[in-house]
Amino acid sequence: MSNLDHGKFTRVTTLFHSLLALDVFLLFFSGYAIMFNDELWWLLALLGGATGTVAVHRIAGLGLITLVIFWVTLQVTSSTGRSNFWAAKPTKGDFDAFIQDIRFVLGRADERHPNARQFAGYKSDEVPLLSYVGKGVVAIFTIELLLLTVSGLLIWSKTGVASLFQTKAAAMAFVTFHGLLGVIMLMGVMFHIFEHGMHPAFYPVETKAFIPRSMIPEQHADGGEEPDTTGIERLSLSPSWRTVSTIFGAITVIGIVSVLIASIFDEGYPVPRELAIGGGPTSLLMTIGINLGILVLGVGLVLSMYGNVLRIRWERQLEASDQEPATAADGGEPRSDGGVESDD
């Protein structure tokens, strides 16, 4: 077992992450079945046709609102949540880390800034709860989810949107904003799936988002003092990693590009017919590309379920061996509430 960037968060945080991921996947599947109904006709039929797909999308939207309210309440009412809210705010060190990372890439710096550390070469206790990259990811996803939630609620009631913007053109632009914002978030999620599913040290799934710190033992099975290294030298590269990561990386890029292009040229939701550049399925290659993007989402859903299976199996092994749990590295007590999203 290695002492990498695993289990930095509390049990509630990891469970919230899994529920949020499931809800977002449902929003994506249903939303893009409507958006690309020609290319994803099979998904539209699988979700119960137009009526069933819209119902799934709205139920998932309500689920997202419920999760957001729960998380905000938890952060405000728990001491750990409040402290981690401040820990997620950008600092001067984060800006310095960004500048130093650019200099490091250009060969003008010998090492990365401490605020840029994630796990390579360091033990988990030496790594900040969120690197500056992680803080950026949390901020971007928070803003996107907030805008999607607000715009989705307004679109839900067409009368409310019309009365707010007074003109049909303005209402159409608002619908377009909601759809294209979803496209941007979709591309980020696809990259996120590739980044954390194909990491060579954690392939096929990075467990820090699923196994909380309370389940990581203080001492490893070999006993003795805590090692000075991360333990990465104990890991071996999976024989299938190079082939799978190359193929999946290509599929991810094709999916991202296809969804982006199709969102501009395809007519209908989210781009109103009056504003569309093209119309209908552009080509067979575009149809294949969009379906590859949905395949990436499907792989992400499977990996999320697999990560929770690993957590359950890990928990049962700990119960069987009666190992003593450790304190959460994000400041909470074992199995306590609070914490922030991981930088995945």
C-alpha positions as CSV (number, residue, x, y, z in Angstrom):
1,M,0.0,0.0,0.0
2,S,1.3,3.5,-0.8
3,N,0.9,6.7,1.1
4,L,-0.1,8.8,-1.8
5,D,-2.8,11.4,-2.1
6,H,-5.5,9.1,-0.8
7,G,-8.2,9.4,1.8
8,K,-7.8,13.1,2.5
9,F,-11.5,13.8,3.1
10,T,-14.2,12.7,5.5
11,R,-16.8,10.0,4.9
12,V,-19.6,12.5,4.2
13,T,-17.5,14.3,1.6
14,T,-16.7,11.1,-0.3
15,L,-20.4,10.0,-0.2
16,F,-21.5,13.5,-1.3
17,H,-19.0,13.3,-4.2
18,S,-20.5,10.0,-5.4
19,L,-24.1,11.2,-5.2
20,L,-23.3,14.5,-7.0
21,A,-21.5,12.5,-9.7
22,L,-24.5,10.2,-10.2
23,D,-26.9,13.2,-10.4
24,V,-24.7,15.0,-12.9
25,F,-24.4,11.9,-15.1
26,L,-28.2,11.7,-15.2
27,L,-28.4,15.4,-16.1
28,F,-25.9,14.9,-18.9
29,F,-27.5,11.7,-20.3
30,S,-31.0,13.2,-20.3
31,G,-29.9,16.7,-21.4
32,Y,-27.9,15.6,-24.4
33,A,-30.4,13.0,-25.4
34,I,-32.7,16.0,-26.0
35,M,-30.0,18.2,-27.4
36,F,-28.7,15.7,-29.9
37,N,-31.9,13.7,-30.4
38,D,-30.9,12.8,-34.0
39,E,-27.5,11.4,-33.1
40,L,-28.5,9.9,-29.7
41,W,-31.9,8.5,-30.8
42,W,-31.1,5.3,-28.9
43,L,-30.5,7.1,-25.6
44,L,-33.7,9.1,-26.1
45,A,-35.6,5.8,-26.5
46,L,-33.8,4.2,-23.6
47,L,-34.9,7.0,-21.3
48,G,-38.5,6.7,-22.3
49,G,-38.9,8.9,-25.3
50,A,-39.1,12.7,-25.2
51,T,-41.6,12.7,-22.2
52,G,-39.5,10.3,-20.1
53,T,-36.3,12.0,-20.9
54,V,-37.6,15.4,-19.9
55,A,-38.9,13.9,-16.6
56,V,-35.5,12.3,-15.9
57,H,-33.8,15.6,-16.5
58,R,-36.2,17.5,-14.2
59,I,-35.9,14.9,-11.4
60,A,-32.1,15.0,-11.7
61,G,-32.3,18.8,-11.6
62,L,-34.3,18.7,-8.3
63,G,-31.8,16.2,-7.0
64,L,-29.0,18.7,-7.8
65,I,-30.7,21.5,-6.0
66,T,-31.2,19.2,-3.0
67,L,-27.6,18.2,-2.9
68,V,-26.4,21.8,-3.2
69,I,-28.6,23.0,-0.4
70,F,-27.5,20.1,1.8
71,W,-23.8,20.9,1.1
72,V,-24.0,24.6,1.7
73,T,-25.9,24.0,4.9
74,L,-23.3,21.5,6.0
75,Q,-20.5,23.9,5.3
76,V,-22.1,26.7,7.2
77,T,-23.2,24.7,10.3
78,S,-20.1,22.6,10.8
79,S,-16.8,24.0,12.1
80,T,-14.8,21.8,9.7
81,G,-16.9,23.0,6.8
82,R,-16.3,26.6,7.7
83,S,-12.6,26.1,8.1
84,N,-12.3,24.3,4.8
85,F,-14.3,27.0,3.1
86,W,-11.6,29.5,4.0
87,A,-9.0,26.9,3.0
88,A,-10.4,26.7,-0.5
89,K,-10.0,30.5,-1.0
90,P,-7.1,31.5,-3.3
91,T,-4.1,33.0,-1.6
92,K,-1.0,34.8,-2.8
93,G,0.8,31.5,-2.6
94,D,-1.5,30.1,-5.2
95,F,-0.7,32.9,-7.6
96,D,3.0,32.4,-6.9
97,A,2.5,28.7,-7.5
98,F,0.9,29.4,-10.9
99,I,3.8,31.7,-11.9
100,Q,6.4,29.2,-10.7
101,D,4.7,26.3,-12.5
102,I,5.0,28.3,-15.8
103,R,8.7,28.9,-15.1
104,F,9.1,25.2,-14.2
105,V,7.6,24.2,-17.5
106,L,10.0,26.6,-19.3
107,G,12.9,25.2,-17.4
108,R,13.5,28.3,-15.4
109,A,12.6,26.9,-12.0
110,D,14.1,23.9,-10.2
111,E,10.9,22.6,-8.6
112,R,7.2,23.3,-8.2
113,H,5.8,25.6,-5.6
114,P,4.5,23.9,-2.4
115,N,1.0,25.2,-3.2
116,A,1.2,23.1,-6.5
117,R,1.9,19.8,-4.8
118,Q,-0.4,16.9,-5.3
119,F,1.3,13.7,-4.5
120,A,4.4,13.0,-6.7
121,G,7.4,12.7,-4.4
122,Y,5.5,13.8,-1.3
123,K,3.5,12.1,1.5
124,S,-0.2,12.9,1.8
125,D,0.4,14.9,5.0
126,E,2.9,17.1,3.2
127,V,0.4,18.0,0.5
128,P,-2.1,20.8,0.9
129,L,-5.8,19.9,1.1
130,L,-6.2,21.6,-2.3
131,S,-3.5,22.7,-4.6
132,Y,-4.1,25.9,-6.6
133,V,-5.3,23.7,-9.5
134,G,-7.7,22.0,-7.2
135,K,-9.1,25.3,-5.9
136,G,-9.6,26.4,-9.5
137,V,-11.5,23.2,-10.3
138,V,-13.7,23.7,-7.3
139,A,-14.4,27.3,-8.2
140,I,-15.2,26.5,-11.8
141,F,-17.5,23.6,-11.1
142,T,-19.3,25.6,-8.3
143,I,-19.9,28.6,-10.7
144,E,-21.1,26.3,-13.5
145,L,-23.5,24.3,-11.3
146,L,-24.9,27.5,-9.8
147,L,-25.5,29.0,-13.2
148,L,-27.0,25.8,-14.6
149,T,-29.3,25.5,-11.6
150,V,-30.6,29.1,-11.8
151,S,-31.0,29.1,-15.6
152,G,-32.6,25.6,-15.5
153,L,-35.2,26.7,-12.9
154,L,-36.1,29.8,-15.0
155,I,-36.4,27.8,-18.2
156,W,-38.6,25.2,-16.4
157,S,-41.3,27.9,-16.3
158,K,-41.4,29.4,-19.8
159,T,-43.9,32.0,-18.6
160,G,-41.4,33.1,-16.0
161,V,-38.6,33.4,-18.6
162,A,-40.8,35.3,-21.0
163,S,-42.0,37.7,-18.3
164,L,-38.4,38.2,-17.1
165,F,-37.0,39.0,-20.6
166,Q,-40.1,40.3,-22.2
167,T,-39.0,39.2,-25.7
168,K,-38.9,35.8,-27.4
169,A,-35.3,36.5,-28.7
170,A,-34.1,37.2,-25.2
171,A,-35.7,34.0,-23.9
172,M,-34.1,32.0,-26.7
173,A,-30.8,33.4,-25.9
174,F,-31.3,32.4,-22.2
175,V,-32.1,28.8,-23.3
176,T,-29.0,28.8,-25.5
177,F,-26.9,30.0,-22.6
178,H,-28.1,27.1,-20.4
179,G,-27.4,24.6,-23.1
180,L,-24.0,25.8,-24.1
181,L,-22.9,26.2,-20.5
182,G,-23.8,22.5,-20.2
183,V,-21.6,21.7,-23.2
184,I,-18.7,23.5,-21.5
185,M,-19.2,21.6,-18.3
186,L,-19.6,18.3,-20.3
187,M,-16.2,18.8,-21.9
188,G,-14.6,19.4,-18.5
189,V,-16.2,16.3,-17.0
190,M,-15.0,14.2,-19.9
191,F,-11.4,15.4,-19.3
192,H,-11.9,14.9,-15.6
193,I,-12.9,11.2,-16.2
194,F,-9.8,10.6,-18.3
195,E,-7.5,12.4,-15.9
196,H,-8.5,10.5,-12.8
197,G,-9.3,7.2,-14.5
198,M,-6.1,6.8,-16.6
199,H,-3.6,8.1,-14.0
200,P,-0.7,5.6,-14.2
201,A,-0.4,5.3,-10.4
202,F,-4.1,4.7,-9.7
203,Y,-5.5,3.1,-12.9
204,P,-8.3,2.3,-13.4
205,V,-9.7,4.5,-10.7
206,E,-8.2,7.1,-8.2
207,T,-9.6,6.0,-4.9
208,K,-9.1,9.3,-2.9
209,A,-12.6,10.4,-4.0
210,F,-14.1,7.2,-2.6
211,I,-12.1,6.0,0.4
212,P,-12.2,8.5,3.3
213,R,-9.3,9.2,5.6
214,S,-11.1,7.4,8.4
215,M,-10.5,4.1,6.6
216,I,-6.8,4.6,6.0
217,P,-4.8,2.8,8.8
218,E,-2.1,4.6,10.8
219,Q,0.3,1.7,10.2
220,H,0.7,-0.4,7.1
221,A,0.6,-4.1,7.1
222,D,4.4,-4.4,7.3
223,G,4.4,-2.5,10.6
224,G,7.3,-0.3,11.7
225,E,7.6,3.5,11.5
226,E,5.9,5.6,8.8
227,P,8.0,5.6,5.7
228,D,9.8,8.7,4.5
229,T,8.6,8.3,0.9
230,T,5.2,8.2,-0.7
231,G,5.5,4.5,-1.3
232,I,5.1,5.1,-5.1
233,E,8.1,2.9,-5.6
234,R,6.0,-0.1,-4.4
235,L,3.6,0.3,-7.3
236,S,4.0,-1.3,-10.7
237,L,2.5,-0.1,-13.9
238,S,-0.5,-2.1,-15.1
239,P,0.4,-3.9,-18.4
240,S,-2.8,-2.7,-20.0
241,W,-2.4,1.0,-19.0
242,R,-0.5,2.2,-22.0
243,T,-2.9,0.7,-24.5
244,V,-6.1,1.6,-22.7
245,S,-5.0,5.1,-21.8
246,T,-4.0,5.8,-25.4
247,I,-7.3,4.6,-26.8
248,F,-9.4,6.2,-24.2
249,G,-7.5,9.5,-24.5
250,A,-8.2,9.5,-28.3
251,I,-11.9,8.8,-27.6
252,T,-12.1,11.6,-25.1
253,V,-10.5,14.1,-27.5
254,I,-12.8,13.0,-30.3
255,G,-15.9,13.2,-28.0
256,I,-15.0,16.7,-26.7
257,V,-14.4,18.1,-30.2
258,S,-17.5,16.5,-31.7
259,V,-19.8,17.8,-28.9
260,L,-18.3,21.3,-29.2
261,I,-18.8,21.4,-33.0
262,A,-22.2,19.8,-32.9
263,S,-23.4,22.3,-30.3
264,I,-22.6,25.1,-32.8
265,F,-23.9,23.6,-36.0
266,D,-26.8,21.4,-34.9
267,E,-30.2,23.0,-34.8
268,G,-32.7,22.8,-32.1
269,Y,-32.1,22.7,-28.3
270,P,-30.0,24.3,-27.0
271,V,-29.4,26.5,-30.1
272,P,-32.8,27.8,-31.3
273,R,-33.5,27.1,-35.0
274,E,-33.4,30.8,-35.7
275,L,-29.9,31.1,-34.4
276,A,-28.5,27.8,-35.7
277,I,-25.6,27.9,-38.2
278,G,-26.4,24.5,-39.7
279,G,-29.3,22.0,-39.2
280,G,-29.8,18.4,-38.3
281,P,-27.0,15.7,-38.1
282,T,-24.0,17.2,-40.0
283,S,-22.4,13.8,-40.9
284,L,-21.9,10.2,-40.0
285,L,-18.6,11.1,-38.4
286,M,-20.2,13.7,-36.2
287,T,-22.8,11.2,-35.1
288,I,-20.0,8.7,-34.2
289,G,-18.1,11.4,-32.4
290,I,-21.0,12.5,-30.2
291,N,-21.7,8.9,-29.3
292,L,-18.1,8.5,-28.3
293,G,-18.5,11.4,-26.0
294,I,-21.5,9.7,-24.4
295,L,-19.3,6.5,-24.1
296,V,-16.8,8.5,-22.1
297,L,-19.6,9.5,-19.7
298,G,-20.7,5.9,-19.5
299,V,-17.1,4.9,-18.6
300,G,-17.1,7.6,-15.9
301,L,-20.4,6.3,-14.4
302,V,-19.0,2.7,-14.3
303,L,-15.7,3.9,-12.7
304,S,-17.8,5.8,-10.1
305,M,-19.7,2.7,-9.2
306,Y,-16.5,0.7,-9.1
307,G,-14.9,3.2,-6.7
308,N,-17.8,2.8,-4.3
309,V,-17.5,-1.0,-4.6
310,L,-13.8,-0.6,-3.6
311,R,-14.9,1.5,-0.6
312,I,-17.4,-1.1,0.6
313,R,-14.8,-3.9,0.2
314,W,-12.2,-1.8,2.0
315,E,-14.6,-1.1,4.8
316,R,-15.4,-4.8,5.2
317,Q,-11.7,-5.7,5.3
318,L,-11.1,-3.1,8.0
319,E,-14.0,-4.4,10.1
320,A,-12.7,-8.0,9.7
321,S,-9.1,-7.0,10.8
322,D,-10.3,-4.5,13.5
323,Q,-7.7,-1.9,12.4
324,E,-7.8,1.4,14.2
325,P,-9.0,4.3,11.9
326,A,-7.1,7.5,11.5
327,T,-8.1,11.1,11.9
328,A,-9.3,12.8,8.6
329,A,-6.5,14.9,7.1
330,D,-9.0,17.7,6.3
331,G,-9.4,18.4,10.0
332,G,-12.6,16.4,10.8
333,E,-13.0,13.6,13.1
334,P,-13.3,10.1,11.7
335,R,-16.7,9.7,9.9
336,S,-17.5,13.4,10.7
337,D,-19.2,15.9,8.5
338,G,-17.6,18.7,6.5
339,G,-14.7,18.9,4.1
340,V,-14.5,20.2,0.6
341,E,-14.6,18.7,-2.8
342,S,-11.4,17.0,-3.8
343,D,-9.3,18.5,-6.7
344,D,-10.4,15.8,-9.2
